[in-house]
């Protein structure tokens, strides 16, 4: 049985929550641990069989407790959003703590526009989301230069909808498009179910999802 350590799970039912629910459907394959901020939500997850730590991803004690609870054979998935100034600090703390605790694998979800895809963003998008994207880019570099085996997923526009089974990862290609949060979670589960992460960065979109489907 593998252990999944999740950062970014919230009652808002975003991508992190969707990943957790998919993992819970495979109880013989996955033990789930999650750091969450809300105590009531933590109790709800505990009733589903999730081992929870209540705390914030910028708090050293909370992150260390979650990593120790998961154990050094865990794979980390971080789908954290975060306010301006906090995102990079949280991801850096997670990565540093994982190294300290002997965890070897981490999948990080960022966004299109990060790193070498910055040039593909429009001026309007840079003005609206540029600060967040730059912080996520810093997190990518911190992970890439760590000792962890990693994968970085840069999803296209995230929209609500069901799992489609048609989400795809594209390597070193300029791709634009959309993907359901549930389908992104499905892709994440496929990636972490592999024997090992491959130290690559992928753009993730659903080619079958038309702009009009937003």
Order of alpha helices (4+ residues) and beta strands (2+ residues): beta-alpha-beta-alpha-beta-alpha-beta-alpha-beta-alpha-beta-beta-beta-beta-alpha-beta
